[in-house]
Amino acid sequence: MDIEQLLHKYRSLVEPYATARATRTYIEEYKKSLLALLMKKAAQTGHTSAAAQEREALASEQYMEQLVALQGAVEEEEKLRYHIKQTEMEIEVWRSLQANERFERKSYAA
């Protein structure tokens, strides 16, 4: 287990994770704007109550596509988060092994 490789792996995951998280956040926030726009469109087509506008908006193809995009963004973010967590755990194992080696050397006065 090489700490330099682990640290390189960790650093290489940071940027893609940040991008994935930003993408997911954007899609979540845009979903709210899209809902408002679709409700406005529903109002223009004669749906006067907010409940009817929301129903039409949530049932629209555009909104469904946004949900699929959100699903993909969350999946990508979670994959990267898992890889980061795995790397963090590997680094912790390395640290424990190093501590054990130091303890062993000290015990044998090596």
Backbone as JSON, one array per atom type, in Angstrom:
{
  "sequence": "MDIEQLLHKYRSLVEPYATARATRTYIEEYKKSLLALLMKKAAQTGHTSAAAQEREALASEQYMEQLVALQGAVEEEEKLRYHIKQTEMEIEVWRSLQANERFERKSYAA",
  "N": [[0.85, -1.17, 0.0], [0.82, 2.03, -1.05], [1.25, 5.21, 0.08], [1.51, 7.55, -1.38], [0.3, 6.95, -3.82], [-2.3, 6.54, -2.91], [-2.93, 9.1, -1.95], [-2.73, 10.52, -4.32], [-4.81, 9.35, -5.76], [-6.94, 10.16, -4.16], [-6.8, 12.98, -4.43], [-7.32, 13.14, -7.16], [-9.98, 12.55, -7.3], [-11.35, 14.63, -6.19], [-11.98, 16.96, -7.78], [-13.75, 15.94, -9.87], [-15.8, 15.06, -8.17], [-16.64, 17.46, -6.98], [-17.63, 18.77, -9.23], [-19.71, 17.02, -9.93], [-21.33, 17.27, -7.69], [-22.01, 19.99, -7.82], [-23.41, 19.97, -10.22], [-25.59, 18.31, -9.55], [-26.79, 19.91, -7.56], [-27.46, 22.18, -9.05], [-29.33, 21.05, -10.84], [-31.31, 20.26, -9.04], [-32.12, 22.76, -8.05], [-32.92, 24.02, -10.41], [-35.08, 22.45, -11.02], [-37.07, 23.45, -9.36], [-37.49, 25.98, -10.48], [-38.31, 25.21, -13.01], [-40.69, 23.89, -12.38], [-42.22, 26.09, -11.53], [-42.32, 27.56, -13.94], [-43.69, 25.75, -15.56], [-46.08, 25.56, -14.19], [-46.99, 28.14, -14.57], [-47.37, 28.09, -17.3], [-49.42, 26.19, -17.39], [-51.4, 27.66, -16.14], [-51.91, 29.54, -18.09], [-53.17, 27.98, -19.92], [-55.64, 27.59, -18.93], [-55.94, 26.34, -16.46], [-56.88, 27.14, -13.42], [-56.61, 26.88, -10.61], [-54.06, 26.51, -8.11], [-53.43, 23.91, -7.41], [-54.29, 22.43, -9.64], [-52.61, 23.51, -11.56], [-50.14, 22.72, -10.57], [-50.42, 19.93, -10.71], [-50.58, 19.54, -13.5], [-48.08, 20.51, -14.22], [-46.3, 18.78, -12.86], [-46.88, 16.45, -14.17], [-45.93, 16.82, -16.68], [-43.91, 16.23, -19.6], [-41.46, 17.56, -19.73], [-40.88, 17.99, -17.03], [-40.62, 15.38, -16.13], [-38.35, 14.62, -17.58], [-36.51, 16.24, -16.32], [-36.43, 15.03, -13.82], [-35.25, 12.59, -14.48], [-32.75, 13.5, -15.24], [-31.89, 14.46, -12.79], [-31.78, 12.08, -11.35], [-29.63, 10.79, -12.66], [-27.57, 12.61, -12.04], [-27.42, 12.45, -9.25], [-26.71, 9.78, -8.99], [-24.14, 9.76, -10.17], [-22.78, 11.52, -8.46], [-22.93, 10.09, -6.04], [-21.48, 7.77, -6.65], [-18.9, 8.82, -6.94], [-18.57, 9.89, -4.39], [-18.53, 7.55, -2.9], [-16.14, 6.41, -3.85], [-14.32, 8.28, -2.91], [-14.7, 8.0, -0.16], [-13.9, 5.33, 0.15], [-11.19, 5.57, -0.51], [-10.38, 7.25, 1.57], [-10.73, 5.47, 3.68], [-8.81, 3.54, 3.04], [-6.51, 5.06, 3.36], [-6.64, 5.48, 6.11], [-6.27, 2.86, 6.99], [-3.64, 2.5, 6.13], [-2.41, 4.4, 7.78], [-2.87, 3.23, 10.28], [-1.39, 0.86, 10.03], [1.15, 1.97, 9.84], [1.39, 3.12, 12.37], [1.3, 0.8, 13.92], [3.67, -0.41, 13.06], [5.55, 1.46, 14.02], [5.11, 1.19, 16.78], [5.85, -1.47, 17.12], [8.58, -1.38, 16.39], [9.5, 0.28, 18.41], [8.94, -1.28, 20.62], [10.74, -3.37, 20.33], [13.04, -2.03, 20.43], [14.21, -1.17, 18.06]],
  "CA": [[0.0, 0.0, 0.0], [1.66, 3.21, -1.2], [0.51, 6.4, 0.5], [1.52, 8.54, -2.47], [-0.74, 6.55, -4.77], [-3.59, 6.8, -2.28], [-3.16, 10.55, -1.94], [-2.98, 10.92, -5.71], [-6.17, 8.9, -6.06], [-7.85, 11.04, -3.42], [-6.79, 14.29, -5.09], [-7.91, 13.03, -8.5], [-11.44, 12.42, -7.18], [-11.95, 15.84, -5.62], [-12.58, 17.82, -8.8], [-14.97, 15.34, -10.45], [-16.86, 15.05, -7.16], [-17.15, 18.83, -6.85], [-18.43, 19.02, -10.42], [-20.93, 16.22, -9.83], [-22.18, 17.87, -6.65], [-22.52, 21.25, -8.37], [-24.42, 19.61, -11.22], [-26.79, 17.85, -8.85], [-27.4, 21.06, -6.91], [-28.07, 22.99, -10.1], [-30.53, 20.36, -11.34], [-32.34, 20.35, -7.99], [-32.63, 24.13, -8.01], [-33.62, 24.27, -11.66], [-36.35, 21.73, -10.93], [-38.03, 24.37, -8.75], [-37.81, 27.0, -11.49], [-39.06, 24.53, -14.06], [-42.03, 23.69, -11.86], [-42.9, 27.38, -11.58], [-42.58, 27.88, -15.35], [-44.72, 24.84, -16.07], [-47.34, 25.97, -13.55], [-47.39, 29.36, -15.25], [-47.88, 27.63, -18.6], [-50.72, 25.56, -17.13], [-52.35, 28.73, -15.85], [-52.25, 30.16, -19.37], [-54.04, 27.07, -20.69], [-56.96, 27.51, -18.31], [-55.95, 25.71, -15.13], [-56.87, 28.33, -12.56], [-56.18, 26.62, -9.23], [-52.65, 26.15, -7.95], [-53.34, 22.45, -7.39], [-54.41, 21.96, -11.02], [-51.39, 23.93, -12.24], [-49.05, 21.84, -10.11], [-50.66, 18.6, -11.27], [-50.2, 19.59, -14.9], [-46.63, 20.71, -14.29], [-45.62, 17.56, -12.42], [-47.15, 15.38, -15.14], [-45.39, 17.18, -17.98], [-42.73, 15.5, -20.08], [-40.28, 18.33, -19.35], [-40.59, 17.75, -15.62], [-40.14, 14.0, -16.05], [-36.97, 14.63, -18.06], [-35.69, 16.84, -15.27], [-36.26, 14.01, -12.79], [-34.28, 11.62, -14.99], [-31.45, 14.17, -15.14], [-31.55, 14.49, -11.37], [-31.4, 10.72, -11.0], [-28.28, 10.57, -13.17], [-26.62, 13.45, -11.31], [-27.27, 11.88, -7.91], [-25.96, 8.52, -9.15], [-22.74, 10.1, -10.41], [-22.22, 12.07, -7.22], [-22.8, 9.02, -5.04], [-20.36, 6.91, -7.05], [-17.66, 9.52, -6.61], [-18.5, 9.98, -2.93], [-18.12, 6.23, -2.45], [-14.71, 6.23, -4.15], [-13.58, 9.13, -1.97], [-14.79, 7.35, 1.16], [-13.06, 4.14, 0.07], [-9.8, 6.03, -0.45], [-10.15, 7.71, 2.95], [-10.58, 4.28, 4.53], [-7.51, 2.95, 2.72], [-5.5, 5.92, 4.0], [-6.71, 5.18, 7.54], [-5.63, 1.55, 7.17], [-2.21, 2.76, 6.0], [-1.97, 5.09, 9.01], [-2.86, 2.24, 11.37], [-0.24, -0.01, 9.81], [2.35, 2.74, 10.18], [1.42, 3.22, 13.84], [1.66, -0.52, 14.42], [5.11, -0.6, 12.8], [6.29, 2.29, 14.96], [4.97, 0.57, 18.08], [6.65, -2.69, 17.1], [9.99, -0.98, 16.42], [9.76, 0.82, 19.73], [8.91, -2.41, 21.56], [11.95, -4.16, 20.16], [14.14, -1.07, 20.45], [14.87, -1.26, 16.75]],
  "C": [[0.9, 1.24, 0.0], [0.84, 4.46, -0.91], [0.46, 7.44, -0.61], [0.46, 8.22, -3.51], [-2.13, 6.82, -4.2], [-3.92, 8.29, -2.28], [-3.43, 11.07, -3.34], [-4.41, 10.55, -6.12], [-7.19, 9.82, -5.4], [-7.95, 12.41, -4.11], [-7.48, 14.24, -6.45], [-9.44, 12.92, -8.45], [-12.12, 13.71, -6.74], [-12.65, 16.69, -6.67], [-13.82, 17.2, -9.45], [-16.12, 15.31, -9.44], [-17.48, 16.44, -7.01], [-18.04, 19.17, -8.05], [-19.75, 18.27, -10.35], [-21.89, 16.82, -8.8], [-22.79, 19.18, -7.14], [-23.62, 20.98, -9.4], [-25.71, 19.17, -10.55], [-27.52, 19.02, -8.2], [-28.11, 21.95, -7.92], [-29.37, 22.35, -10.58], [-31.65, 20.42, -10.31], [-32.95, 21.74, -7.95], [-33.41, 24.46, -9.28], [-34.98, 23.58, -11.67], [-37.44, 22.63, -10.35], [-38.47, 25.44, -9.75], [-38.66, 26.4, -12.6], [-40.5, 24.3, -13.61], [-42.83, 24.98, -11.93], [-43.26, 27.76, -13.01], [-43.71, 27.02, -15.92], [-46.08, 25.15, -15.45], [-47.88, 27.23, -14.22], [-48.01, 29.02, -16.61], [-49.26, 26.99, -18.44], [-51.79, 26.61, -16.84], [-52.82, 29.39, -17.14], [-53.16, 29.28, -20.22], [-55.35, 26.79, -19.97], [-57.03, 26.83, -16.97], [-55.78, 26.83, -14.1], [-56.39, 28.05, -11.14], [-54.71, 26.2, -9.21], [-52.48, 24.64, -7.98], [-53.4, 21.88, -8.81], [-53.15, 22.33, -11.81], [-50.23, 23.01, -11.86], [-49.2, 20.44, -10.68], [-50.22, 18.55, -12.72], [-48.68, 19.7, -15.06], [-45.88, 19.43, -13.94], [-45.8, 16.41, -13.41], [-46.52, 15.65, -16.5], [-44.13, 16.38, -18.32], [-41.45, 16.23, -19.68], [-39.88, 18.06, -17.9], [-40.04, 16.34, -15.42], [-38.69, 13.9, -16.52], [-36.03, 15.22, -17.02], [-35.44, 15.84, -14.14], [-35.24, 12.95, -13.21], [-32.87, 12.22, -14.91], [-30.98, 14.21, -13.69], [-31.1, 13.1, -10.91], [-29.96, 10.43, -11.45], [-27.24, 11.36, -12.4], [-26.36, 12.9, -9.92], [-26.45, 10.59, -7.98], [-24.47, 8.8, -9.33], [-22.08, 10.63, -9.15], [-21.99, 10.98, -6.19], [-21.66, 8.06, -5.37], [-19.04, 7.55, -6.64], [-17.48, 9.63, -5.1], [-18.04, 8.65, -2.35], [-16.62, 6.02, -2.68], [-13.84, 7.08, -3.22], [-13.56, 8.48, -0.6], [-13.9, 6.11, 1.2], [-11.59, 4.52, 0.19], [-9.45, 6.53, 0.94], [-9.94, 6.52, 3.89], [-9.23, 3.6, 4.28], [-6.38, 3.76, 3.36], [-5.48, 5.66, 5.5], [-6.06, 3.83, 7.86], [-4.11, 1.74, 7.1], [-1.67, 3.42, 7.27], [-1.88, 4.12, 10.18], [-1.67, 1.3, 11.24], [1.06, 0.7, 10.18], [2.49, 2.87, 11.69], [1.82, 1.89, 14.45], [3.15, -0.79, 14.23], [5.95, 0.22, 13.79], [6.27, 1.68, 16.35], [5.86, -0.67, 18.18], [8.14, -2.36, 17.16], [10.38, -0.48, 17.81], [9.82, -0.3, 20.77], [10.18, -3.24, 21.51], [13.2, -3.3, 20.15], [14.94, -1.1, 19.15], [15.11, 0.11, 16.16]]
}
